[in-house]
């Protein structure tokens, strides 16, 4: 089941109604059953992996508190990390590594039979694995107490709104809310419904529409040239943002219906003035996870400049690898790591704080947006070779600008009407929303407006994505969320 399945629009009202009808002491049971059902509706047998990883981390947390020496604690931590990351490795990376070995042996003409393994990648495995790891590491460091109620702990790990694509919640933020005696809050629920509607708007009217153009281009990369590539590059930059932030909005909004607050995962990333700032606004729960559990333990900024560069490159290497088993994902991560190293080096030579004009701010923002576009090419392409082909042929024919644009337009999968109504207007609304949201909560601001304006926007946005959703069902073109593959 996903948020864009018809079954979800039946599942959610039923769970919501039962949740608030039950006494508080039984609500975690309902959330646990609902979460397990939510995941099992995709593939029932893979629930075993979640329960295994959850059980290992739960037992490890208890043993860590009972350990009498630092040696015992370290052994317990290593055992848990090995078991949890071992499951992740087998299902996500083993097939890819065997393929690389086969290619290597073929290159050196080593006589060995090709090795292969065929495993389905469990949805959300990277997300719930990292959530359990942060719990165990925090218990090990003494930051939190180990949870002694296995049922409530399992509810914390499997909570269905954020189970398959985050945000990656910290124990200290989410687990106490699962335990808490929550009362229904109309304001919180209303906010959640509005946020969900905005998430569906971004997913259905922007991300899924742009996918119709992006996918054919990247799936046949070596057949493309010119403005077709340029437009596909920018389209994917917007698509992945609307797809993933749309999922996050729906997840956070859904959680609010149950009186639970999840952490913010996006905050206007394409308005960033540096790559470092971009990563403080993009996939915030993951970037802070790597900061706290990789970058800082390696030394962070408390070391020489060379070691800081090492720490950045290691962190973004692992971030790229986390996103997928492929050299192009690693390349994407290292590009962001190298860009941050360059920024850090340049900042050393700035003796005084910058006083940027509005023009300078706009130029910096555009530069970061262009750099992100460039990096996304490696993320979306099937291979590094495809990414380099697309980049190398992006400007073919640009010497004749009119013809360059015309050829790209003629190759577009959209009609003129669809471009204006179906893509451009929603993107403009997205830009306005994100810009306002940089300084104040856009939804809270909207809720302060006069009733006619407020409800006019609510109805318009909701009607737009509902019509788009129905149209996608009729044409059977509904796309799953991109980050489900991670």
Secondary structure by P-SEA (a helix, b strand, c coil): cccccaaaaaaaaaaaaaaaaccccaaaaaaaaaaaaaaacccccaaaaaaaaaaaaaaaaaaaaacccaaaaaaaaaaaaaaaaaaaaaaccaaaaaaaaaaaaaaacccccbbbbbbccccaaaaaaaaaaaaaaaaaaccccccccaaaaaaaaacccccccccccccccccccccccccccaaaaaaaaaaaaaaaaaacccaaaaaacaaaaaaaccccccaaaaaaaaaaaaaaaaaaaaaaaaaaaaaaaaccccccccccccccccaaaaaaccaaaaaaaaaaccccccccccccaaaaaaaaaaaaaaaaaaacccaaaaaaaaaaaaaaaaaaaaaaaccccccccaaaaaaaaaaaaaaaaaaaaaaacccaaaaaaaaaaccccccaaaaaaaaaaaaccccccccccccaaaaaaaaaaaaaaccccaaaaaaaccaaaaaaaaaaaaaaaaaaaaaaaaaccccccccccc
